[in-house]
């Protein structure tokens, strides 16, 4: 599986979209002040691997900022393995 990630941004809104064979298979949205903080929201993915890839791309893009998110209890391990804290 070859996944292509595209980043789109406008003002404080950042979107990362995952594609496979030209078909969207996942996305994540972030709000950021561009300096100190960011909020990840609306993470949607066709598989856990795609979700992990989206989170990794987002955290790399937002490096140096405090990143906040809310997740359901069944996703805690995925986010903690990516460096998030409770």
C-alpha positions in Angstrom: 0.0 0.0 0.0 1.5 3.3 -1.1 -0.1 6.3 0.7 0.3 9.8 -0.5 -0.2 12.6 2.1 -1.1 16.1 1.0 -1.0 19.2 3.3 -3.4 22.1 2.7 -3.5 25.1 4.9 -5.4 28.4 5.1 -4.9 30.8 8.0 -4.9 28.8 11.2 -6.5 25.7 9.7 -4.3 22.8 8.5 -5.6 19.7 6.7 -3.6 16.6 6.0 -5.3 14.2 3.6 -4.2 10.6 2.8 -4.7 9.2 -0.7 -4.2 5.7 -2.1 -4.5 5.4 -5.9 -6.1 8.9 -6.0 -8.8 7.9 -3.6 -9.1 9.7 -0.2 -8.5 7.2 2.6 -8.1 9.5 5.6 -7.7 13.0 6.9 -6.9 15.0 10.0 -7.6 18.7 10.7 -5.6 20.9 13.0 -6.1 24.5 14.3 -2.8 26.2 15.2 -1.6 29.6 16.3 1.6 28.8 14.4 3.8 29.2 17.4 2.7 27.7 20.8 -0.3 25.4 20.5 -2.3 23.3 18.1 -5.5 21.2 18.4 -5.9 18.0 16.3 -9.5 17.2 15.5 -11.6 15.2 13.0 -9.2 12.4 12.5 -10.8 9.9 10.0 -8.9 7.0 8.5 -9.7 3.8 6.7 -7.3 1.8 8.9 -5.1 2.1 12.0 -2.0 2.4 9.9 -3.4 5.3 7.9 -4.4 7.0 11.2 -0.9 6.5 12.6 0.6 8.0 9.4 -1.8 11.0 9.6 -0.9 11.6 13.3 2.8 11.3 12.6 2.6 13.8 9.7 0.6 16.2 11.8 2.9 16.1 14.8 6.0 16.6 12.6 4.3 19.6 10.9 3.4 21.1 14.3 6.7 20.2 16.0 7.6 22.6 18.8 4.0 23.3 19.6 1.8 21.9 22.4 -0.6 19.6 20.6 -4.0 18.9 22.2 -6.6 16.4 21.1 -9.5 14.4 22.4 -9.9 10.7 21.7 -12.1 7.8 22.7 -10.8 5.3 25.2 -10.2 2.7 22.5 -7.7 5.1 20.8 -5.6 6.0 23.8 -2.9 3.5 23.0 -2.5 4.7 19.4 -2.0 8.3 20.5 0.2 7.5 23.5 2.4 5.4 21.2 2.8 8.6 19.1 4.0 10.6 22.1 0.7 12.1 23.4 0.0 12.2 27.2 -3.2 11.8 29.1 
